[in-house]
Amino acid sequence: MSPVEGCPTVFQVIWSLTPGLHQYKFYVDGEWRHDERQPFATGNYGIVNTIYITREPNPPPALLSPGPPNSRMSMDVDHETFQHVVSVVTDFIMHVIVPKTSMLLNCHAP
């Protein structure tokens, strides 16, 4: 764990995770704590862990029908594929962009 540059009270860990469900906690001032602002799970014995779900990165498939270059007649969109891409982008925004922006704003708040 290392402090975020320019923000000595915020720490980060960069780790490569396999796809699936992961659980974690923080050890702060001698006490184990889960992140109350993130999804969490309670085990059989009352132990609470923060949960994080990862999945395989999927390259976005082609959205347009094949056709000659510069042809406006081949602009049909595969709606199922489009919805999948929107879902992946939304998931990235909610799980990566929003938390990092929030951390940055909290770090530089007056």
Backbone as CSV, one residue per row, in Angstrom:
resi,resn,N_x,N_y,N_z,CA_x,CA_y,CA_z,C_x,C_y,C_z
1,MET,0.852,-1.161,0.000,0.000,0.000,0.000,0.898,1.224,0.000
2,SER,0.528,2.198,-0.811,1.333,3.408,-0.892,0.415,4.631,-0.936
3,PRO,0.911,5.763,-0.417,0.077,6.976,-0.455,-0.096,7.467,-1.892
4,VAL,-1.261,8.063,-2.159,-1.531,8.653,-3.462,-0.725,9.937,-3.561
5,GLU,-0.076,10.135,-4.712,0.772,11.311,-4.896,-0.025,12.593,-4.666
6,GLY,0.496,13.445,-3.809,-0.149,14.717,-3.512,-1.256,14.631,-2.484
7,CYS,-1.480,13.446,-1.927,-2.562,13.273,-0.951,-2.111,12.250,0.088
8,PRO,-1.366,12.677,1.099,-0.747,11.735,2.032,-1.710,10.938,2.911
9,THR,-2.979,11.306,2.954,-3.922,10.562,3.795,-4.732,9.535,3.005
10,VAL,-4.498,9.438,1.692,-5.195,8.469,0.846,-4.169,7.469,0.329
11,PHE,-4.481,6.176,0.470,-3.558,5.127,0.065,-4.157,4.301,-1.063
12,GLN,-3.284,3.667,-1.831,-3.749,2.831,-2.934,-2.940,1.545,-3.016
13,VAL,-3.585,0.539,-3.581,-2.926,-0.721,-3.895,-3.315,-1.055,-5.323
14,ILE,-2.343,-1.412,-6.126,-2.614,-1.840,-7.495,-2.316,-3.329,-7.553
15,TRP,-3.323,-4.109,-7.929,-3.195,-5.556,-7.909,-3.971,-6.126,-9.087
16,SER,-3.426,-7.110,-9.724,-4.102,-7.768,-10.835,-4.950,-8.911,-10.280
17,LEU,-6.264,-8.827,-10.472,-7.189,-9.825,-9.934,-7.716,-10.729,-11.038
18,THR,-7.937,-11.983,-10.696,-8.580,-12.898,-11.629,-10.071,-12.583,-11.667
19,PRO,-10.758,-12.904,-12.742,-12.199,-12.664,-12.798,-12.918,-13.432,-11.694
20,GLY,-13.914,-12.796,-11.100,-14.708,-13.453,-10.065,-15.009,-12.533,-8.906
21,LEU,-15.493,-13.124,-7.824,-15.862,-12.399,-6.613,-14.672,-12.345,-5.665
22,HIS,-14.362,-11.155,-5.198,-13.266,-10.972,-4.247,-13.802,-10.233,-3.025
23,GLN,-13.248,-10.560,-1.854,-13.631,-9.890,-0.616,-12.384,-9.294,0.018
24,TYR,-12.556,-8.122,0.640,-11.407,-7.485,1.275,-11.847,-6.621,2.454
25,LYS,-10.863,-6.242,3.253,-11.033,-5.342,4.394,-9.810,-4.456,4.492
26,PHE,-9.909,-3.449,5.330,-8.782,-2.575,5.630,-8.406,-2.742,7.092
27,TYR,-7.126,-2.697,7.379,-6.646,-2.736,8.760,-6.229,-1.315,9.119
28,VAL,-7.062,-0.637,9.911,-6.856,0.774,10.228,-6.769,0.952,11.728
29,ASP,-5.673,1.535,12.173,-5.487,1.822,13.604,-5.753,0.599,14.477
30,GLY,-5.236,-0.559,14.050,-5.361,-1.778,14.844,-6.708,-2.458,14.771
31,GLU,-7.559,-2.052,13.821,-8.903,-2.623,13.730,-9.234,-2.956,12.270
32,TRP,-9.853,-4.143,12.033,-10.285,-4.519,10.696,-11.588,-3.815,10.379
33,ARG,-11.662,-3.184,9.185,-12.863,-2.439,8.779,-13.187,-2.733,7.317
34,HIS,-14.483,-2.778,7.023,-14.891,-2.882,5.618,-15.244,-1.477,5.131
35,ASP,-15.299,-1.314,3.831,-15.645,-0.019,3.240,-17.163,0.100,3.211
36,GLU,-17.714,0.954,4.033,-19.168,1.090,4.156,-19.806,1.748,2.941
37,ARG,-18.987,2.351,2.067,-19.520,3.005,0.870,-19.543,2.078,-0.341
38,GLN,-19.106,0.837,-0.162,-19.073,-0.135,-1.254,-19.948,-1.327,-0.875
39,PRO,-20.328,-2.156,-1.859,-21.110,-3.362,-1.530,-20.327,-4.248,-0.561
40,PHE,-21.055,-4.912,0.358,-20.381,-5.779,1.316,-21.226,-7.009,1.582
41,ALA,-20.589,-8.021,2.140,-21.263,-9.282,2.450,-20.979,-9.647,3.894
42,THR,-21.977,-10.244,4.542,-21.830,-10.714,5.908,-21.794,-12.234,5.890
43,GLY,-20.744,-12.819,6.474,-20.582,-14.265,6.497,-21.414,-14.930,7.575
44,ASN,-21.320,-16.247,7.665,-22.093,-17.031,8.628,-21.814,-16.647,10.075
45,TYR,-20.615,-16.156,10.363,-20.250,-15.826,11.740,-20.292,-14.319,12.009
46,GLY,-20.984,-13.576,11.139,-21.119,-12.139,11.334,-19.936,-11.322,10.839
47,ILE,-19.000,-11.956,10.139,-17.845,-11.233,9.613,-18.276,-10.493,8.356
48,VAL,-17.972,-9.196,8.307,-18.373,-8.354,7.185,-17.145,-8.025,6.345
49,ASN,-17.232,-8.274,5.043,-16.165,-7.945,4.103,-16.728,-7.116,2.961
50,THR,-15.927,-6.223,2.433,-16.290,-5.495,1.222,-16.152,-6.467,0.063
51,ILE,-17.061,-6.380,-0.910,-16.965,-7.281,-2.057,-16.647,-6.479,-3.313
52,TYR,-15.936,-7.143,-4.219,-15.590,-6.560,-5.509,-15.660,-7.668,-6.548
53,ILE,-16.393,-7.434,-7.624,-16.554,-8.438,-8.667,-15.800,-7.983,-9.906
54,THR,-14.926,-8.862,-10.399,-14.195,-8.570,-11.627,-14.632,-9.539,-12.703
55,ARG,-14.423,-9.155,-13.937,-14.739,-10.061,-15.035,-13.698,-9.897,-16.130
56,GLU,-13.721,-10.852,-17.057,-12.782,-10.840,-18.176,-13.000,-9.570,-18.993
57,PRO,-11.927,-8.897,-19.370,-12.122,-7.763,-20.273,-12.537,-8.280,-21.643
58,ASN,-13.598,-7.729,-22.178,-14.088,-8.140,-23.489,-13.836,-7.024,-24.486
59,PRO,-13.118,-7.314,-25.566,-12.961,-6.265,-26.569,-14.314,-5.968,-27.187
60,PRO,-14.635,-4.707,-27.393,-15.951,-4.395,-27.965,-16.063,-4.932,-29.387
61,PRO,-17.126,-5.656,-29.689,-17.310,-6.187,-31.042,-17.694,-5.063,-31.999
62,ALA,-17.557,-5.330,-33.270,-17.951,-4.345,-34.279,-19.450,-4.110,-34.175
63,LEU,-19.847,-2.849,-34.182,-21.260,-2.519,-34.041,-21.955,-2.321,-35.380
64,LEU,-21.184,-2.088,-36.413,-21.794,-1.772,-37.694,-21.793,-2.977,-38.628
65,SER,-22.768,-3.006,-39.501,-22.824,-4.065,-40.500,-21.682,-3.875,-41.487
66,PRO,-21.136,-4.982,-42.028,-20.073,-4.824,-43.016,-20.616,-4.190,-44.282
67,GLY,-19.796,-3.440,-44.952,-20.199,-2.785,-46.191,-19.033,-2.012,-46.754
68,PRO,-19.208,-1.443,-47.901,-18.118,-0.674,-48.488,-17.815,0.565,-47.650
69,PRO,-16.549,1.018,-47.647,-16.190,2.215,-46.880,-17.037,3.411,-47.305
70,ASN,-17.313,4.281,-46.356,-18.071,5.523,-46.569,-19.511,5.276,-47.031
71,SER,-20.032,4.094,-46.838,-21.396,3.800,-47.231,-22.321,4.058,-46.055
72,ARG,-23.227,5.002,-46.180,-24.180,5.323,-45.120,-25.322,4.304,-45.080
73,MET,-25.425,3.473,-46.082,-26.497,2.493,-46.146,-26.248,1.313,-45.216
74,SER,-25.038,1.173,-44.663,-24.722,0.013,-43.828,-24.550,0.399,-42.358
75,MET,-25.337,1.332,-41.888,-25.201,1.825,-40.520,-26.167,1.144,-39.555
76,ASP,-26.640,-0.053,-39.857,-27.505,-0.791,-38.940,-26.713,-1.153,-37.692
77,VAL,-27.352,-1.047,-36.546,-26.694,-1.353,-35.282,-27.273,-2.635,-34.704
78,ASP,-26.404,-3.508,-34.237,-26.822,-4.717,-33.543,-27.181,-4.279,-32.123
79,HIS,-28.463,-4.170,-31.823,-28.901,-3.610,-30.541,-28.433,-4.430,-29.340
80,GLU,-28.383,-5.755,-29.460,-27.912,-6.588,-28.351,-26.442,-6.292,-28.047
81,THR,-25.626,-6.201,-29.093,-24.211,-5.873,-28.916,-24.059,-4.464,-28.369
82,PHE,-24.857,-3.535,-28.891,-24.798,-2.150,-28.417,-25.121,-2.079,-26.926
83,GLN,-26.152,-2.789,-26.483,-26.518,-2.800,-25.066,-25.390,-3.383,-24.220
84,HIS,-24.702,-4.432,-24.736,-23.577,-5.026,-24.011,-22.462,-3.998,-23.843
85,VAL,-22.132,-3.280,-24.917,-21.076,-2.270,-24.847,-21.460,-1.166,-23.867
86,VAL,-22.708,-0.724,-23.909,-23.174,0.297,-22.972,-23.041,-0.211,-21.540
87,SER,-23.394,-1.483,-21.317,-23.288,-2.076,-19.983,-21.838,-2.103,-19.501
88,VAL,-20.907,-2.492,-20.380,-19.491,-2.550,-20.014,-18.967,-1.157,-19.683
89,VAL,-19.318,-0.169,-20.510,-18.864,1.208,-20.277,-19.458,1.744,-18.974
90,THR,-20.742,1.494,-18.748,-21.388,1.947,-17.511,-20.724,1.311,-16.295
91,ASP,-20.442,0.007,-16.368,-19.782,-0.696,-15.276,-18.406,-0.078,-14.996
92,PHE,-17.654,0.231,-16.048,-16.332,0.850,-15.902,-16.456,2.217,-15.237
93,ILE,-17.417,3.010,-15.674,-17.604,4.343,-15.090,-17.937,4.225,-13.609
94,MET,-18.879,3.332,-13.259,-19.333,3.222,-11.864,-18.281,2.616,-10.942
95,HIS,-17.441,1.687,-11.449,-16.494,1.002,-10.580,-15.073,1.538,-10.654
96,VAL,-14.763,2.363,-11.652,-13.405,2.886,-11.779,-13.395,4.408,-11.736
97,ILE,-14.129,5.040,-12.643,-14.077,6.496,-12.765,-14.678,7.188,-11.534
98,VAL,-15.885,6.802,-11.132,-16.558,7.464,-10.008,-15.761,7.337,-8.713
99,PRO,-15.293,6.123,-8.327,-14.513,6.044,-7.078,-13.212,6.852,-7.130
100,LYS,-12.514,6.845,-8.266,-11.272,7.606,-8.362,-11.551,9.107,-8.307
101,THR,-12.623,9.563,-8.958,-12.987,10.973,-8.910,-13.366,11.371,-7.491
102,SER,-14.157,10.521,-6.830,-14.546,10.786,-5.454,-13.333,10.867,-4.538
103,MET,-12.394,9.948,-4.707,-11.183,9.955,-3.891,-10.392,11.231,-4.130
104,LEU,-10.262,11.626,-5.389,-9.520,12.838,-5.727,-10.196,14.074,-5.123
105,LEU,-11.510,14.158,-5.245,-12.228,15.299,-4.688,-12.142,15.330,-3.167
106,ASN,-12.237,14.171,-2.514,-12.123,14.118,-1.064,-10.725,14.522,-0.611
107,CYS,-9.753,14.174,-1.392,-8.366,14.478,-1.053,-8.093,15.973,-1.098
108,HIS,-8.735,16.662,-2.038,-8.459,18.078,-2.246,-9.579,18.977,-1.718
109,ALA,-10.470,18.427,-0.922,-11.550,19.241,-0.340,-10.977,20.199,0.691
110,PRO,-11.545,21.400,0.774,-11.016,22.395,1.753,-11.246,21.970,3.181
